[in-house]
Amino acid sequence: MLELRNVNAAYGNIQVLHDINLEIHTGEIITLIGANGAGKSTTLMAISGIVAVRSGKILFEGASVHKLPPEKLVSMGICQVPEGRHIFPALTVMENLDMGAFLRSDTEGIKKDLEYVFDLFPILADRRNQDGGTLSGGEQQMLAMSRALMARPKLLLLDEPSMGLAPLIIKQIFEIIQKINKEHNTTIFLVEQNANQALHIADRGYVIENGVITISDSAENLLKNQDIQKAYLGI
């Protein structure tokens, strides 16, 4: 579904990504783990068109997409849930969800997907008329994920969905990620500081260090890797 070929990206004169190569197949959950500042979020933002690719290629379903604007990528089926949620705080839950479906015109499909996200996150149904900014951190994360799902993504990019959340909410969020993957047939690329949680739900994983992919393996093997255990799993 997605392939990055020798992707380089930078902020001004500071190069962040160095010849990144990775691939994601339809139906997978893939995780990218690494330390703060390693280039995890930049990788996602390069895929979603927010950070320009200096060289290399990004292919989505066989088509070159690295020069397309973010809104075009959303219409093609690539949606990102950004780090820090970034919901619209002055808009209601319902208005935030409407914004997620902004590029769609299939009324019946939108209605069906709204029912689906309310089934995933019943608390959002209860608070549909409440301003997004008044929700708790966990509820805002649920809203950010639901807003992305309203665009009906083929590929969902999740950037640090557990950040700042209580353990019980984190457990719920990771269960929902698996549910979205299995029930909604949504491919997921997960960037997550909580490497242990991420690897336990992923099919495969990549490790990024200083903007370079250093390891690629099955999630099962990465969990057993002693170097990964010491560096990222606290073992």
Secondary structure, DSSP 8 states (H G I E B T S, - for coil): -EEEEEEEEEETTEEEEEEEEEEE-TT-EEEEE--TTSSHHHHHHHHTTSS-EEEEEEEETTEE-TTS-HHHHHHHTEEEE-TT----TTSBHHHHHHHHTTT---HHHHHHHHHHHHHH-HHHHHTTTSBGGGS-HHHHHHHHHHHHHTT--SEEEEE-TTTT--HHHHHHHHHHHHHHHHHS--EEEEE-S-HHHHHHH-SEEEEEETTEEEEEEEHHHHHH-HHHIIIII--
